Amino acid sequence: MNLQMFGFKYFSSITYPTLKLVIVALITLNVVIYAVVDTLISAVDSLAWLLLLVLYELEANSAVLLAEIKMQRIRSFLIAVIALVFVGYVHDHEWLAVINAVFWFALIILLELEVRLPDKVSKYRLSYWWATVIVFAGLIGVVIVWAWQSAWLEVYDAIVWIVAFGSIEVDIAQLLQRKYLRNPD
């Protein structure tokens, strides 16, 4: 499909790997599933995360559609929506969802640091890398618990989100290559 004919000239110049397009499609499907079979709150939560993911993806690829300050405001609004949903999890005593959300908030903090303070991240690269590894390990731990509880929709949803944010934040091959080039033990 030619996106230029619909006025999306900018988007037609971006080449995305097929994996990222599949992930966005699966997450969009999640938003629809939550809207149909779950609560409106779940659908809004999923939509806010999807929009946040798209914004981080655009920034990770140096694609600037809006002024930086507008991007920060939109991200801040989406994070506020997600925080309100988090309060709901606490109120309803959904402790595994709370733990999961805490790890996701930690990932947001890491991404915000990377976007807003790239010099600091570069200066403390190893600490930042370890923090990222710990957060993703925690997220994977939550997936394991959900699998143990046979909560398969949550397992599927969490895996898609981990892969989505992992494709933005962590290029494992590149990180391992840098690590082994510095310390070839």
DANORSUL-V917278 format. One line per field, one symbol per residue. ss: DSSP state (h for helix, s for strand, l for the rest). psi: psi as a letter, one per 30 degrees, with the letter a starting at -180 (. if undefined). burial: + if it has 24 or more other ideal C-beta (glycine too) atoms within 12 Angstrom, else -. A space follows every 10 residues. Layout:
BEGIN
ss: ???
psi: ???
burial: ???
END
This chain:
BEGIN
ss: llhhhhllhh hhlllllhhh hhhhhhhhhh hhhhhhhllh hhhhhhhhhh hhhhhhhhhh lllllllhhh hhhhhhhhhh hhhhhhhhhh hlllhhhhhh hhhhhhhhhh hhhhhhlhhh hhhlhhhhhh hhhhhhhhhh hhhhhhhhll lhhhhhhhhh hhhhhhhhhl lhhhhhhhhh hhlll
psi: kjfefgghee fffkjkleee eeeeeeeeee eeeeeefale eeeeeeeeee eeeeeeeeef ghjjelkeee eeeeeeeeee eeeeeeeeee eghieeeeee eeeeeeeeee eeeeefheee eeeheeeeee eeeeeeeeee eeeeeeeegh ieeeeeeeee eeeeeefeej jeeeeeeeef eeii.
burial: ---------- ---------+ --++-+++-+ +--+------ +++-++++++ ++++++++++ ---------- +--++--++- ++--++--+- -----++--+ ++++++++-+ +++++----- -------++- +++-++-++- -++--+---- ---++-++++ ++++++++++ ---------- -----
END
